[in-house]
């Protein structure tokens, strides 16, 4: 009896974990779609984003970079991510 209850609890925990992961993926996808729409990027790929970045001036690039930093670093941890620093 104990083993089946443990399996049930682990199964329920796995379902919750998958649901949370799916929610996070959806939020990131929504954020990226907003960035593409805001900056008028037609090609929905990393290459389209890179092409747009090449066309931007420094002020626009810093604004976009700030949005990415705010979205993706705020949830991770309190440490500074040095990979975004130029």
Rosetta blueprint (number, residue, H / E / L):
1 X L
2 X H
3 X H
4 X H
5 X H
6 X H
7 X H
8 X H
9 X H
10 X H
11 X H
12 X H
13 X H
14 X H
15 X H
16 X H
17 X H
18 X H
19 X H
20 X H
21 X H
22 X H
23 X H
24 X H
25 X H
26 X H
27 X H
28 X H
29 X H
30 X H
31 X H
32 X H
33 X H
34 X H
35 X H
36 X H
37 X H
38 X H
39 X L
40 X L
41 X L
42 X L
43 X L
44 X L
45 X L
46 X H
47 X H
48 X H
49 X H
50 X H
51 X H
52 X H
53 X H
54 X H
55 X H
56 X L
57 X L
58 X H
59 X H
60 X H
61 X H
62 X H
63 X H
64 X H
65 X H
66 X H
67 X H
68 X H
69 X H
70 X H
71 X H
72 X H
73 X H
74 X L
75 X L
76 X L
77 X L
78 X L
79 X L
80 X L
81 X L
82 X H
83 X H
84 X H
85 X L
86 X L
